[in-house]
Amino acid sequence: MLSLAFSHTQRSLNSNASPKQGLVITTGRYKCRLARHVTCDMNNDTKNTSKRLYLGIDFGTSGARYALIDDQGNLCSERKRAYPQTGNGKSRATSWKETLFELLNDVPEEYRPNVASISIDGTSATTLIINRDNGEVLSGPFLYNESFPDALPTVLSIAPENHTVCTGSSTLCKLVSWWELTSSSNRESAILLHQSDWLLWLLHGVYGVSDYNNALKLGYDPEADAYPRWLASQPYQYMLPSIKAPGTPIALLKEDLRLQYGFPKECVVCTGTTDSIAAFLAARAISPGKSVTSLGSTLAIKLLSLVRVEDARYGVYSHRLDDKWLVGGASNTGGAVLRKIFTDDQLVTLSGKINPSEQSPLDLYPLPKKGERFPISDPNMMPRLEPRPESDVEYLHGILESIARIEAKGYRLLKELGATAVEEVFTAGGGAKNDTWRKIRERVLGLPVNKAIQTEAAFGAALLAMKGARAKTYV
């Protein structure tokens, strides 16, 4: 497991941690097409390992971003791109692929010879079924918030009660639904990959490798570091990817891509993680009771706890971090709702007119469409966005405060289930830029709420790439 314990000025890495030990580190909307570059003390001597760079790429719900860092954790370059306008199904995968290679091309040419490693994070439970013989996408992508209630009875019949997979949007429900609706002849060469697995496969060409953060909602047991018997005994077990720790080296970057983009021969591609885990790693919330709320298109909570907590009734699950647990859940509320109602300019202008110390009387439950995952797990839950007052300021105030109440309910639920009580909240994602919202959340939560030093999941993915570059073995 990865161990990255950071101060504000110095980053250090222990890449010799055993699989049972080792991870202490810590999205929003993507429209900007301008790169940001910070001068690093670099030269083109790739033999000088102190000059190595590490590339992390974050694939969110509406776009992707890269972050390029050096050994000291300095951000040397970053860029973000919106996905091309596409329809549903396989065209989504095509848009992800196009965006991936656009971002590789965006890395400044003077930095490329020093890129030692690459890692990618993606949205949790976003799933593809591909043909392991030729890489063809057979089905999907199935997005993180798509529910498959038709498969839930089967999953409930094999999984332990209240397991993480016991919800219609779990990766396992997506797999079971596909399996039950697909003829045996089309199953033979199929393999399941998560979004970041598939994108990484495009870079390294090794089939069937994932990480235990992404695989949690597939049913992987991070404590035992293995698939449980009830899952490994199923007829589709051959479709399950092999699982490694986040940041594990998989293989060198494919030769044709290396030559095309000018990366070094030693550039290694490493396993990734989920977007909310990457945001947590970037924020460096390293002690129990510290948490990160990612305010992107959705709202995701991650709390560092001494106790593992999982309960599918409420969409609560835990990832392992060293000898601690990253407990949390993800709600469908968030920025996607705001952007269906207000423009970016309106959000800035109206937020400036809100008094965050005053309580909003509106009782809303902002969802972009039917269905909620956490702190209520109900695929049939309808959005509650009425009544709408005449004043847009009052309406935005009510929406922001209602999302904050959902966040507060989530933290209360985690404590009730046995997790370590939250003491401080760091904020990542696009919503971290809204200081009015931060003050509203502080009042509603009754806790200090601070913007994370690093707010981008791509930075967390770059930390995983750094870990992988220092490892000695491949999968």
C-alpha positions as a printed Julia matrix, in Angstrom:
475×3 Matrix{Float64}:
   0.0     0.0     0.0
   1.15    3.52   -0.7
   2.7     5.68    2.0
   2.95    9.39    1.28
   3.21   11.56    4.39
   3.49   15.21    3.38
   4.15   18.48    5.12
   3.3    21.68    3.29
   6.83   22.05    1.96
   8.35   18.6     1.81
   6.98   15.39    0.34
   8.45   12.01    1.23
   7.62    8.52    0.01
   8.06    5.02    1.37
   7.67    2.7    -1.6
   8.66   -0.39    0.37
   5.37   -0.63    2.28
   3.82   -4.07    2.34
   0.34   -4.69    0.87
  -1.01   -4.56    4.42
   0.52   -1.16    5.18
   1.16    2.12    3.58
  -1.15    4.94    2.32
  -1.16    8.36    3.94
  -1.72   11.29    1.58
  -4.42   13.03    0.45
 -13.94   17.39   -9.48
 -15.82   19.52  -10.92
 -16.47   21.15  -14.2
 -13.9    21.34  -16.99
 -14.02   24.12  -19.55
 -10.68   25.93  -19.61
  -8.36   25.0   -22.48
  -5.38   27.06  -21.33
  -2.4    25.29  -19.8
  -0.79   26.45  -16.59
   2.94   25.98  -16.37
   5.12   26.64  -13.33
   8.86   26.89  -13.85
  10.65   23.87  -12.38
  14.38   23.46  -11.93
  14.68   21.11  -14.88
  17.02   20.1   -17.63
  16.84   17.39  -20.26
  19.29   15.03  -18.54
  16.97   12.03  -18.1
  19.76   10.1   -16.36
  19.5    12.54  -13.44
  16.7    10.89  -11.45
  16.32   13.98   -9.24
  14.87   15.71  -12.29
  12.12   13.17  -12.87
   8.5    14.27  -13.28
   5.27   12.42  -12.52
   2.08   12.72  -14.54
  -1.36   12.28  -12.99
  -4.59   12.48  -15.01
  -8.06   12.87  -13.52
 -11.11   11.79  -15.52
 -14.22   13.41  -14.03
 -17.83   13.41  -15.12
 -17.56   16.23  -17.66
 -13.87   16.53  -18.45
 -10.31   15.61  -17.63
  -7.21   17.33  -16.23
  -3.55   16.5   -15.91
  -1.07   17.57  -13.23
   2.68   17.23  -13.66
   4.77   17.34  -10.48
   8.41   16.96   -9.49
  10.02   15.05   -6.6
   9.28   17.88   -4.17
   5.61   17.97   -5.11
   5.91   21.22   -7.05
   3.25   21.58   -9.74
   5.13   22.1   -13.0
   2.25   22.05  -15.46
  -1.48   21.41  -15.6
  -4.26   21.56  -18.15
  -7.93   20.67  -18.31
 -10.19   19.8   -21.21
 -13.89   19.26  -21.62
 -14.97   16.03  -23.27
 -16.08   16.32  -26.9
 -19.83   16.46  -27.33
 -20.99   12.86  -27.65
 -24.08   10.74  -27.26
 -24.42    7.69  -25.05
 -22.83    4.26  -24.97
 -19.55    3.53  -26.72
 -19.2     7.12  -27.96
 -18.43    8.11  -24.37
 -15.43    5.79  -24.37
 -14.3     7.32  -27.66
 -14.49   10.81  -26.15
 -12.44    9.69  -23.13
  -9.81    8.21  -25.43
  -9.61   11.38  -27.51
  -9.29   13.51  -24.39
  -6.55   11.29  -22.96
  -4.35   11.67  -26.01
  -5.11   15.39  -26.27
  -3.86   15.82  -22.71
  -0.7    13.83  -23.43
  -0.11   16.15  -26.36
  -0.7    19.16  -24.07
   2.26   18.26  -21.85
   4.98   20.78  -22.78
   7.59   19.21  -25.03
  10.46   20.34  -22.81
   9.03   18.3   -19.9
   8.19   15.09  -21.73
  11.69   13.49  -21.67
  11.58   13.67  -17.86
   8.16   12.03  -17.3
   9.03    8.94  -15.27
   5.53    7.6   -14.68
   1.81    8.05  -15.34
  -1.29    7.23  -13.3
  -4.99    7.93  -13.89
  -8.02    8.23  -11.65
 -11.62    7.83  -12.78
 -15.15    8.01  -11.46
 -16.02    5.18   -9.06
 -18.14    2.32  -10.44
 -17.93    3.6   -14.02
 -17.59    0.32  -15.89
 -16.82   -1.09  -19.34
 -17.0    -4.63  -20.7
 -14.31   -5.22  -23.32
 -13.07   -8.04  -25.51
  -9.73   -9.18  -24.13
  -8.7   -10.49  -27.57
  -8.91   -7.21  -29.48
  -9.81   -4.45  -26.98
 -13.25   -3.81  -28.5
 -15.75   -2.24  -26.14
 -18.52   -4.84  -25.94
 -20.82   -2.89  -23.64
 -20.93    0.34  -21.73
 -19.54    2.51  -20.44
 -21.99    2.22  -17.56
 -21.66    5.45  -15.59
 -21.1     5.74  -11.84
 -24.7     6.81  -11.14
 -26.5     4.39  -13.47
 -28.59    1.92  -11.53
 -29.38   -1.66  -12.55
 -32.17   -2.79  -10.23
 -32.81   -5.84  -12.45
 -29.54   -7.34  -11.17
 -30.06   -6.46   -7.53
 -31.99   -9.64   -6.55
 -29.16  -11.81   -7.89
 -26.51   -9.75   -6.1
 -28.5    -9.8    -2.86
 -28.7   -13.59   -3.09
 -24.91  -14.07   -3.16
 -23.43  -11.12   -1.23
 -23.42  -10.66    2.57
 -26.21   -8.53    3.97
 -25.67   -4.77    3.56
 -22.47   -5.28    1.59
 -21.2    -2.39   -0.54
 -22.3    -4.17   -3.73
 -25.9    -4.37   -2.52
 -27.04   -1.28   -4.38
 -28.2    -0.98   -7.96
 -25.37    1.35   -8.99
 -22.58   -0.93   -7.77
 -20.07   -2.28  -10.27
 -21.18   -5.82   -9.5
 -24.81   -5.03  -10.36
 -23.62   -3.65  -13.69
 -21.64   -6.82  -14.36
 -24.49   -9.13  -13.33
 -27.02   -7.21  -15.41
 -24.8    -7.48  -18.49
 -24.14  -11.18  -17.83
 -27.81  -12.08  -17.49
 -28.76  -10.22  -20.67
 -25.88  -11.5   -22.84
 -25.63  -14.76  -24.76
 -22.91  -17.24  -23.79
 -21.12  -16.84  -27.12
 -20.57  -13.13  -26.46
 -19.28  -13.72  -22.94
 -16.28  -15.89  -23.76
 -13.6   -13.23  -24.25
 -15.18  -10.54  -22.09
 -13.42   -8.8   -19.22
 -14.55   -6.03  -16.89
 -12.54   -2.83  -16.54
 -13.2     0.35  -14.64
 -12.86    3.71  -16.39
  -9.3     4.37  -15.22
  -8.3     0.71  -15.87
  -9.38    1.02  -19.47
  -7.64    4.36  -20.0
  -4.45    2.99  -18.46
  -4.75   -0.1   -20.67
  -4.64    2.21  -23.7
  -1.21    3.29  -22.44
   0.36    0.0   -21.32
  -1.52   -2.72  -23.26
  -1.77   -5.25  -20.4
  -5.29   -6.66  -20.04
  -7.21   -7.06  -16.83
  -5.4    -4.97  -14.18
  -7.2    -2.78  -11.63
  -6.67   -1.36   -8.15
  -8.45   -2.13   -4.9
 -10.01    1.32   -4.61
 -11.85    0.97   -7.9
 -12.63   -2.71   -7.21
 -14.38   -2.09   -3.87
 -17.82   -1.75   -5.48
 -17.1    -4.86   -7.52
 -16.92   -6.84   -4.3
 -13.16   -6.99   -3.68
 -12.22   -7.32    0.0
  -9.48   -4.72    0.75
  -8.86   -6.15    4.23
  -8.24   -9.7     3.01
  -6.66   -8.33   -0.18
  -8.6   -10.87   -2.25
 -11.92  -11.54   -3.92
 -14.26  -13.2    -1.4
 -15.31  -16.8    -2.03
 -18.92  -15.87   -2.71
 -17.72  -13.76   -5.66
 -14.82  -15.89   -6.87
 -17.19  -18.88   -7.22
 -19.5   -17.16   -9.71
 -19.52  -18.17  -13.4
 -18.3   -14.72  -14.46
 -15.26  -14.84  -12.14
 -12.94  -15.0   -15.17
 -14.1   -11.49  -16.08
 -12.79  -10.01  -12.84
  -9.55   -8.01  -13.17
  -6.46   -8.77  -11.11
  -6.1    -6.3    -8.26
  -3.06   -4.34   -7.13
  -2.46   -1.44   -4.76
  -2.97    2.05   -6.23
   0.28    3.31   -7.72
   1.67   -0.14   -8.56
   3.8    -0.23  -11.76
   2.04   -2.21  -14.47
   4.27   -1.9   -17.55
   6.27    0.58  -19.56
   4.42    3.04  -21.77
   3.74    1.41  -25.15
   6.57    2.03  -27.58
   4.44    3.66  -30.29
   3.01    6.16  -27.8
   6.42    6.81  -26.27
   7.84    7.68  -29.67
   4.8     9.72  -30.7
   4.81   11.93  -27.61
   8.5    11.94  -26.75
   8.39   10.27  -23.35
  11.49    8.4   -22.08
  12.05    4.65  -22.49
  11.74    4.17  -18.73
   8.31    5.83  -18.44
   6.12    3.42  -16.46
   2.32    3.26  -16.3
   0.88    2.61  -12.82
  -2.44    1.51  -11.39
  -4.82    4.32  -10.53
  -7.67    4.98   -8.14
 -11.08    6.66   -8.0
 -11.49   10.4    -8.42
 -12.64   11.05   -4.85
  -9.76    8.99   -3.42
  -7.31   10.95   -5.58
  -8.81   14.21   -4.29
  -8.37   12.98   -0.73
  -4.73   12.1    -1.41
  -4.13   15.55   -2.88
  -5.66   17.3     0.15
  -3.31   15.54    2.58
  -5.82   15.04    5.38
  -3.56   12.66    7.27
  -5.0    12.2    10.79
  -8.2    10.5    12.04
 -11.17   12.86   12.1
  -9.95   14.8     9.08
 -12.13   14.57    6.01
 -12.42   15.74    2.43
 -15.66   16.69    0.75
 -15.33   16.75   -3.03
 -17.77   19.24   -4.51
 -17.75   18.48   -8.19
 -20.7    17.43  -10.32
 -21.6    15.28   -7.32
 -20.82   15.44   -3.6
 -18.42   12.81   -2.23
 -17.36   12.46    1.41
 -14.17   10.76    2.57
 -13.39   10.62    6.33
 -10.2     9.15    7.79
 -11.35    6.77   10.51
  -9.87    4.27   12.94
 -12.89    2.03   12.33
 -14.03    0.36    9.11
 -17.7     1.1     8.36
 -19.79   -0.35    5.55
 -23.55   -0.37    5.12
 -25.18   -0.61    1.72
 -28.5     0.59    3.16
 -27.01    4.07    3.25
 -24.43    3.86    0.49
 -21.56    3.82    3.03
 -18.28    2.02    2.32
 -14.62    2.06    3.41
 -11.32    2.06    1.57
  -8.19    0.96    3.41
  -5.5     3.53    4.14
  -2.57    2.07    6.08
  -3.91    0.83    9.39
  -6.86    3.23    9.07
  -9.94    3.42    6.9
 -11.25    5.99    4.49
 -14.98    5.91    5.18
 -17.48    7.67    3.01
 -20.18    7.83    0.44
 -21.2     9.8    -2.62
 -24.42   11.71   -3.14
 -25.88   12.6    -6.53
 -26.38   16.17   -5.36
 -23.73   18.73   -6.25
 -22.57   20.99   -9.03
 -24.51   19.22  -11.77
 -27.73   20.51  -10.2
 -26.43   24.05   -9.91
 -25.36   24.14  -13.54
 -28.77   23.02  -14.75
 -30.23   26.16  -13.13
 -27.5    28.83  -13.15
 -24.65   29.88  -15.42
 -21.11   30.24  -14.09
 -21.43   34.02  -14.09
 -24.74   33.84  -12.24
 -23.24   31.56   -9.59
 -20.47   34.07   -8.93
 -22.73   37.14   -8.91
 -25.57   35.63   -6.87
 -23.23   34.01   -4.34
 -21.75   37.43   -3.62
 -25.19   38.69   -2.58
 -25.91   35.86   -0.1
 -25.42   36.42    3.63
 -23.91   33.07    4.67
 -24.58   33.7     8.37
 -28.34   33.64    7.77
 -30.25   30.37    7.59
 -32.29   29.69    4.46
 -35.93   28.7     5.09
 -36.03   26.56    1.94
 -36.13   22.79    2.46
 -34.89   21.29   -0.8
 -33.18   18.1    -1.91
 -31.28   19.1    -5.06
 -30.74   16.17   -7.45
 -30.07   16.35  -11.21
 -32.56   13.53  -11.82
 -34.31   10.66  -10.06
 -32.14    8.57   -7.74
 -29.91    9.06   -4.69
 -26.97    7.02   -3.35
 -25.9     8.62   -0.04
 -26.79    9.42    2.73
 -30.05    7.93    1.45
 -29.8     5.01   -0.94
 -32.98    5.2    -3.03
 -32.91    4.82   -6.84
 -36.48    6.15   -6.98
 -35.92    9.31   -4.95
 -37.13   12.37   -6.84
 -35.43   15.78   -6.84
 -37.02   18.42   -4.6
 -36.33   21.83   -6.09
 -39.58   23.58   -5.26
 -40.86   26.01   -4.17
 -38.73   28.42   -6.15
 -38.81   31.95   -4.74
 -38.91   34.96   -7.04
 -35.43   35.99   -5.91
 -32.61   34.04   -7.56
 -30.38   34.99   -4.63
 -32.78   33.34   -2.2
 -33.13   30.31   -4.46
 -29.37   29.79   -4.8
 -29.01   30.31   -1.03
 -31.57   27.57   -0.46
 -29.87   25.16   -2.85
 -26.4    25.73   -1.4
 -27.68   25.33    2.15
 -29.7    22.23    1.27
 -26.6    20.59   -0.22
 -24.74   21.52    2.97
 -27.48   19.82    5.01
 -27.07   16.67    2.93
 -23.34   16.82    3.65
 -24.0    17.27    7.38
 -26.44   14.36    7.38
 -23.75   12.24    5.75
 -21.2    12.99    8.46
 -23.76   12.37   11.22
 -24.6     9.03    9.65
 -20.96    7.96    9.53
 -20.6     8.72   13.25
 -23.8     6.81   14.07
 -22.44    3.8    12.19
 -19.25    3.84   14.27
 -16.74    5.9    12.3
 -14.38    8.37   13.95
 -16.17   11.71   14.46
 -15.26   14.39   11.93
 -13.18   17.27   13.3
 -12.22   19.26   10.22
 -13.36   19.28    6.62
 -11.18   20.07    3.62
 -12.89   20.88    0.35
 -11.84   19.79   -3.12
 -13.47   20.13   -6.52
 -15.03   23.1    -8.28
 -17.22   23.99   -5.29
 -14.11   24.74   -3.23
 -13.83   28.06   -5.07
 -17.12   29.38   -3.64
 -16.25   31.06   -0.32
 -19.89   31.9     0.41
 -20.74   28.23    0.2
 -17.79   27.38    2.45
 -19.13   29.75    5.15
 -22.64   28.28    4.82
 -21.21   24.8     5.25
 -19.2    25.85    8.31
 -22.41   27.08    9.93
 -24.45   24.01    8.98
 -21.72   21.5     9.86
 -20.57   23.31   12.99
 -16.98   22.53   11.98
 -14.02   24.31   10.42
 -14.21   24.0     6.64
 -11.08   24.87    4.68
 -10.08   24.72    1.06
  -7.53   21.96    0.59
  -3.98   23.1    -0.23
  -4.31   21.02   -3.36
  -7.86   20.61   -4.61
  -7.36   18.63   -7.82
  -7.67   14.88   -8.06
  -5.07   14.98  -10.84
  -2.5    15.99   -8.22
  -3.39   12.9    -6.17
  -3.0    10.75   -9.28
   0.43   12.32   -9.83
   1.39   11.28   -6.28
   0.45    7.7    -7.19
   2.61    7.98  -10.3
   5.48    9.15   -8.1
   5.06    6.09   -5.87
   5.02    3.78   -8.87
   8.16    5.26  -10.37
  10.05    4.42   -7.19
   8.83    0.83   -6.97
  11.13   -1.98   -8.01
   8.76   -4.52   -9.6
   5.93   -4.7   -12.12
   2.63   -6.54  -11.87
